[in-house]
Amino acid sequence: MSQNVITAKVPLEQRRKMIEFDRVHKYYGDYHALRGITATIREGEFFSLLGPSGCGKTTLLRTIAGFEDISSGAVLIDGKHMEDVPPNKRPTNMVFQSYAIFPHLSVAQNVGFGLRRDPRPEAEKARAVEEALEMVGLKGYGARAAHALSGGQRQRVALARALILKPKVLLLDEPLSALDKKIREQMQIELIKLQREVGITFVLVTHDQEEALVMSDRIAVMFEGEIAQLADPETLYRRPASRRVADFIGVMNFLPAKVLGEGGGHLQLEVAGLGQVEVTDEQASARPQGGEAAVGFRPETLTILYEGQVPQDRDSPGVIDEVVYYGDMTYYDVKLDGVETPVRISMRNVFGRPVLDVGTRTRVAWSPGALVLFR
């Protein structure tokens, strides 16, 4: 049975540790780029480092590759300390944002570039190149000039060149950012399939929240050199650990709230526009300091009620302030009564459902279970 099939059958938490960060700090002069990073990435995991520009995600990726020395702490790969191990001796390979394709070489020459000093016979190396090209969907492209490739094809060549060396870890530094939307979405799915097929650990750096949610087993959200939350995509989206994480991942509505009381595993709140509501302790990302707080909820957890519809749980009155039509979806900004800032609501455009106009009075259905409490 192949290694990737074995890995796929083993739960993530039971797989062996492939990469370990132990209190990693990195300084550039007085600038503190990485601030005590401690995390574990498992064998065969698709792991993403997500955050805004300057948060330290690329610096952390480069410490795995050996392109950046750390100031203190430790980086381990497959149980071995990487201190003083140069990049070319580490069991990693990297696909850069620019792809770094040699335009004067053919596709096959680009893919086989890393095999120049390999002692195997040329025929065997040629077979390895063909296998790598087939793996990334470029079978028969070996003789083509690299400069004649599209952006998506260049990205595949860069992947094949990295995978042909059979690294234990493939590092991806925003490899899809130069592609247009349609090709980027196609390549996201293909990368997921490729990672499952080869069964090795992928570590992706991206600033694109949707890309990270689509592709990852787990995501580390970073701000200012620290990991703010490390979790699977669904947990990050539905139960963000802080308001900052919630605001960064997708779209989140926020309403001011006041804690009226707590006990028995529940908190009683007064929420602007929603009224009095009870939430569980699990819905609180952190205990509010004093009575002032905020609740957050995603646009798809609200529903505009049309004439004759009855809410399954709770509903609140409001007026439509803005309408944005996207074909399959319509996004409404609704001002709930007593609240100046509108909330965003996403509604799927099913057959027979009209798109409402700005200024329409409406009622918005919602469930207390969809709320998250923040400090």
C-alpha positions as CSV (number, residue, x, y, z in Angstrom):
1,M,0.0,0.0,0.0
2,S,1.4,3.4,-0.9
3,Q,2.5,5.9,1.7
4,N,-0.2,8.5,0.7
5,V,-3.0,5.9,1.2
6,I,-1.6,4.9,4.6
7,T,-1.4,8.6,5.6
8,A,-4.9,9.3,4.4
9,K,-6.3,6.6,6.7
10,V,-4.5,7.8,9.8
11,P,-6.3,10.7,11.7
12,L,-4.3,13.9,11.6
13,E,-3.6,14.1,15.3
14,Q,-2.2,10.5,15.3
15,R,0.3,11.1,12.4
16,R,4.0,11.7,13.3
17,K,5.3,15.3,13.6
18,M,6.9,16.4,10.3
19,I,7.7,20.1,11.3
20,E,8.1,21.5,14.8
21,F,8.5,25.1,15.8
22,D,9.7,25.5,19.3
23,R,9.6,29.1,20.6
24,V,11.0,30.5,17.4
25,H,12.1,34.1,17.4
26,K,13.5,36.1,14.6
27,Y,14.9,39.6,14.8
28,Y,16.0,41.9,11.9
29,G,18.0,44.4,14.0
30,D,15.4,45.9,16.4
31,Y,12.4,44.5,14.4
32,H,10.9,41.5,16.0
33,A,9.6,39.5,13.0
34,L,8.7,36.2,14.7
35,R,7.6,36.2,18.3
36,G,7.9,32.9,20.1
37,I,6.2,30.7,17.4
38,T,5.4,27.2,18.7
39,A,3.4,24.9,16.5
40,T,3.4,21.4,14.9
41,I,2.7,20.4,11.3
42,R,1.9,16.7,10.7
43,E,3.0,14.2,8.1
44,G,0.8,14.5,4.9
45,E,-0.9,17.6,6.1
46,F,-1.9,20.5,3.9
47,F,-1.1,23.4,6.2
48,S,-1.5,27.1,5.5
49,L,0.1,30.2,7.0
50,L,-2.4,32.9,6.5
51,G,-2.2,36.6,7.4
52,P,-1.8,40.2,6.1
53,S,1.4,41.5,4.5
54,G,4.1,41.9,7.1
55,C,2.7,39.4,9.6
56,G,5.7,37.0,9.4
57,K,4.2,34.1,7.4
58,T,6.8,34.2,4.6
59,T,9.6,34.6,7.1
60,L,8.4,31.5,9.0
61,L,8.2,29.5,5.7
62,R,11.8,30.5,4.9
63,T,13.0,29.3,8.3
64,I,11.7,25.8,7.3
65,A,13.6,26.0,4.0
66,G,16.7,27.3,5.7
67,F,16.7,30.6,3.8
68,E,16.4,32.5,7.1
69,D,18.3,31.8,10.3
70,I,16.3,32.0,13.5
71,S,17.4,34.2,16.4
72,S,16.4,31.7,19.1
73,G,14.3,28.6,19.5
74,A,14.4,25.5,17.3
75,V,13.0,24.2,14.0
76,L,12.8,20.4,13.5
77,I,11.9,18.5,10.4
78,D,11.0,14.8,10.7
79,G,12.4,14.9,14.3
80,K,15.8,16.4,13.3
81,H,17.1,19.8,14.4
82,M,17.8,22.0,11.4
83,E,20.3,24.3,13.1
84,D,23.3,24.7,10.8
85,V,21.7,22.5,8.1
86,P,21.9,24.4,4.8
87,P,18.9,24.6,2.4
88,N,20.2,22.1,-0.1
89,K,20.6,19.5,2.7
90,R,17.1,19.8,4.0
91,P,14.3,17.4,3.0
92,T,12.3,20.3,1.5
93,N,11.7,22.1,-1.8
94,M,10.0,25.4,-2.5
95,V,7.7,26.7,-5.3
96,F,8.2,30.5,-5.4
97,Q,5.7,33.1,-6.2
98,S,7.6,34.0,-9.4
99,Y,7.9,30.2,-10.4
100,A,11.6,31.0,-11.4
101,I,11.2,29.2,-14.7
102,F,14.2,29.4,-17.0
103,P,12.9,30.8,-20.3
104,H,15.8,29.5,-22.4
105,L,15.2,25.9,-21.4
106,S,12.5,23.5,-22.5
107,V,9.8,22.3,-20.1
108,A,11.6,18.9,-19.6
109,Q,14.9,20.7,-19.0
110,N,13.3,22.9,-16.4
111,V,11.6,20.0,-14.6
112,G,14.9,18.0,-14.6
113,F,17.1,20.9,-13.6
114,G,17.5,19.5,-10.1
115,L,18.7,16.1,-11.4
116,R,21.8,17.5,-13.1
117,R,24.1,15.9,-10.5
118,D,22.0,12.8,-9.9
119,P,24.2,9.7,-10.7
120,R,21.3,7.8,-12.3
121,P,21.4,7.0,-16.0
122,E,20.0,9.7,-18.3
123,A,17.2,7.4,-19.5
124,E,16.1,6.9,-15.9
125,K,16.2,10.6,-15.2
126,A,14.1,11.2,-18.4
127,R,11.5,8.8,-17.2
128,A,11.4,10.6,-13.9
129,V,10.8,13.9,-15.8
130,E,7.9,12.3,-17.8
131,E,6.3,11.0,-14.6
132,A,6.5,14.4,-12.9
133,L,5.0,16.1,-15.9
134,E,2.2,13.5,-16.0
135,M,1.6,14.1,-12.3
136,V,0.9,17.8,-12.9
137,G,-1.2,17.3,-16.0
138,L,1.5,18.2,-18.6
139,K,2.1,14.9,-20.2
140,G,3.6,15.5,-23.7
141,Y,4.8,19.0,-22.9
142,G,8.4,18.1,-22.4
143,A,9.7,19.5,-25.7
144,R,7.8,22.8,-25.5
145,A,9.7,26.0,-24.9
146,A,9.1,27.3,-21.4
147,H,8.5,30.9,-22.7
148,A,5.5,29.6,-24.7
149,L,3.6,28.5,-21.6
150,S,0.6,30.1,-20.0
151,G,0.7,31.3,-16.3
152,G,-1.1,28.1,-15.2
153,Q,1.3,25.9,-17.1
154,R,4.3,27.6,-15.7
155,Q,3.0,27.0,-12.2
156,R,2.6,23.3,-13.0
157,V,6.2,23.2,-14.3
158,A,7.4,24.7,-11.1
159,L,5.5,22.1,-9.1
160,A,6.9,19.3,-11.2
161,R,10.4,20.6,-10.8
162,A,9.9,20.7,-7.0
163,L,8.2,17.3,-6.7
164,I,10.7,15.4,-8.9
165,L,13.2,15.5,-6.0
166,K,10.7,13.7,-3.8
167,P,11.0,16.1,-0.8
168,K,9.3,15.3,2.6
169,V,7.9,18.8,2.6
170,L,6.8,21.1,-0.2
171,L,6.8,24.8,0.6
172,L,4.5,27.0,-1.5
173,D,5.1,30.8,-1.3
174,E,1.8,32.3,-2.7
175,P,2.1,30.2,-5.9
176,L,-1.3,31.1,-7.3
177,S,-1.3,34.9,-6.7
178,A,-0.3,35.7,-10.3
179,L,-3.1,33.7,-11.9
180,D,-6.5,35.1,-12.8
181,K,-9.5,34.2,-10.7
182,K,-10.8,31.3,-12.9
183,I,-7.4,29.6,-13.3
184,R,-6.5,30.2,-9.7
185,E,-9.7,28.4,-8.5
186,Q,-9.0,25.5,-10.9
187,M,-5.4,25.2,-9.6
188,Q,-6.6,25.2,-6.0
189,I,-8.6,22.0,-6.6
190,E,-5.8,20.5,-8.6
191,L,-3.3,21.2,-5.8
192,I,-5.5,19.5,-3.3
193,K,-5.8,16.4,-5.5
194,L,-2.0,16.5,-6.1
195,Q,-1.2,16.7,-2.4
196,R,-3.5,13.7,-1.7
197,E,-1.9,11.7,-4.5
198,V,1.8,12.3,-3.5
199,G,1.0,12.2,0.2
200,I,3.7,14.6,1.4
201,T,3.4,17.6,3.6
202,F,2.4,20.9,1.9
203,V,3.0,24.2,3.6
204,L,1.3,27.1,1.9
205,V,1.8,30.8,2.5
206,T,-1.2,33.0,1.4
207,H,-2.9,36.2,2.2
208,D,-6.1,35.0,0.5
209,Q,-8.6,33.8,3.2
210,E,-10.8,31.9,0.7
211,E,-7.8,30.1,-0.7
212,A,-6.7,28.9,2.7
213,L,-10.2,27.8,3.7
214,V,-10.6,25.8,0.5
215,M,-7.2,24.0,0.5
216,S,-6.1,23.4,4.0
217,D,-6.4,20.7,6.7
218,R,-5.4,23.3,9.2
219,I,-4.6,27.1,9.1
220,A,-2.4,29.2,11.3
221,V,-3.7,32.8,11.3
222,M,-0.8,35.2,11.9
223,F,-0.6,38.8,13.0
224,E,2.5,40.8,13.9
225,G,4.8,37.8,14.1
226,E,2.5,35.6,16.3
227,I,-0.1,32.9,15.7
228,A,-3.4,34.3,16.7
229,Q,-5.3,31.0,16.1
230,L,-4.4,27.5,14.7
231,A,-7.3,25.4,13.8
232,D,-9.2,23.6,11.0
233,P,-11.0,25.8,8.4
234,E,-14.5,25.2,9.9
235,T,-13.4,26.0,13.4
236,L,-11.7,29.2,12.2
237,Y,-14.8,30.3,10.3
238,R,-17.5,29.3,12.8
239,R,-15.7,29.8,16.1
240,P,-12.9,32.4,15.7
241,A,-10.9,32.8,18.9
242,S,-10.8,36.6,18.7
243,R,-12.6,39.5,17.0
244,R,-9.4,40.2,15.0
245,V,-9.4,36.6,13.6
246,A,-13.2,36.8,12.9
247,D,-12.8,40.1,11.0
248,F,-9.9,38.7,8.9
249,I,-11.5,35.4,7.9
250,G,-14.4,36.1,5.5
251,V,-17.1,38.6,6.4
252,M,-18.4,38.9,9.9
253,N,-21.1,41.2,11.3
254,F,-20.6,42.8,14.7
255,L,-23.3,44.2,17.0
256,P,-22.7,45.8,20.4
257,A,-23.8,43.7,23.4
258,K,-24.1,43.8,27.1
259,V,-23.7,40.8,29.4
260,L,-26.7,40.8,31.8
261,G,-25.7,37.6,33.7
262,E,-24.2,34.2,33.5
263,G,-24.5,30.7,35.0
264,G,-25.2,27.1,34.2
265,G,-23.0,27.2,31.2
266,H,-24.9,30.1,29.6
267,L,-24.6,33.9,29.3
268,Q,-27.6,36.3,29.1
269,L,-27.0,39.2,26.7
270,E,-28.7,42.3,25.5
271,V,-27.7,42.7,21.8
272,A,-28.4,45.9,19.8
273,G,-31.1,45.1,17.1
274,L,-31.6,41.6,18.4
275,G,-32.9,42.1,21.9
276,Q,-32.3,39.7,24.8
277,V,-30.6,36.4,23.9
278,E,-28.9,33.5,25.7
279,V,-25.7,31.9,24.4
280,T,-23.6,29.0,25.6
281,D,-20.1,29.3,27.1
282,E,-18.8,27.6,24.0
283,Q,-20.0,30.5,21.9
284,A,-17.8,33.0,23.9
285,S,-14.4,33.4,22.4
286,A,-13.2,35.0,25.7
287,R,-14.9,36.3,28.8
288,P,-15.9,39.9,28.4
289,Q,-14.2,42.3,30.8
290,G,-17.1,43.9,32.6
291,G,-20.5,44.0,30.9
292,E,-19.6,45.5,27.5
293,A,-19.0,43.1,24.6
294,A,-19.9,42.4,21.0
295,V,-21.5,39.5,19.1
296,G,-20.5,38.4,15.7
297,F,-22.3,36.4,13.1
298,R,-21.8,35.4,9.4
299,P,-24.0,36.8,6.6
300,E,-25.3,33.4,5.6
301,T,-26.7,32.8,9.1
302,L,-29.3,35.5,8.6
303,T,-32.3,35.2,6.4
304,I,-34.6,37.8,5.0
305,L,-38.2,36.8,5.5
306,Y,-40.5,37.2,2.5
307,E,-44.2,37.8,2.8
308,G,-45.9,34.8,4.4
309,Q,-42.7,33.3,5.7
310,V,-42.5,32.4,9.4
311,P,-39.1,32.4,11.3
312,Q,-37.9,29.0,12.6
313,D,-36.3,30.7,15.6
314,R,-36.0,34.5,16.1
315,D,-36.5,37.5,13.9
316,S,-35.9,41.3,14.0
317,P,-37.3,44.2,12.0
318,G,-35.1,46.4,9.7
319,V,-34.9,48.3,6.4
320,I,-32.7,47.4,3.4
321,D,-30.0,49.9,3.0
322,E,-28.0,48.5,0.0
323,V,-28.4,45.7,-2.5
324,V,-25.5,44.0,-4.4
325,Y,-26.5,41.4,-7.0
326,Y,-23.9,38.7,-7.9
327,G,-25.9,36.4,-10.1
328,D,-26.2,33.3,-7.9
329,M,-26.2,35.4,-4.7
330,T,-27.6,38.8,-3.6
331,Y,-26.0,40.6,-0.7
332,Y,-28.2,42.9,1.3
333,D,-27.1,45.5,3.9
334,V,-29.9,45.8,6.4
335,K,-30.2,48.4,9.1
336,L,-31.9,46.7,12.1
337,D,-34.2,48.9,14.1
338,G,-32.2,50.9,16.6
339,V,-28.8,50.1,15.0
340,E,-27.0,52.7,12.8
341,T,-24.5,50.3,11.2
342,P,-26.1,47.8,8.7
343,V,-25.5,44.1,8.8
344,R,-24.6,42.1,5.7
345,I,-27.0,39.3,4.7
346,S,-26.3,36.8,1.9
347,M,-29.3,35.3,0.1
348,R,-29.1,32.7,-2.7
349,N,-31.1,33.6,-5.8
350,V,-33.4,30.6,-6.2
351,F,-36.0,30.6,-8.9
352,G,-39.1,32.7,-8.0
353,R,-37.4,34.7,-5.2
354,P,-37.4,38.4,-6.0
355,V,-34.5,40.7,-5.4
356,L,-35.7,43.4,-3.0
357,D,-35.2,47.1,-3.4
358,V,-33.3,49.6,-1.3
359,G,-35.7,51.1,1.3
360,T,-37.9,47.9,1.7
361,R,-39.0,47.2,5.2
362,T,-38.3,43.6,6.1
363,R,-37.8,41.1,8.9
364,V,-34.6,39.2,9.4
365,A,-34.6,35.7,10.8
366,W,-31.7,34.5,12.9
367,S,-30.7,31.9,15.5
368,P,-28.9,32.5,18.8
369,G,-26.7,29.4,18.0
370,A,-25.0,31.3,15.2
371,L,-23.7,34.1,17.5
372,V,-20.2,34.3,18.8
373,L,-19.4,36.5,21.8
374,F,-16.3,38.7,21.7
375,R,-14.7,41.0,24.2
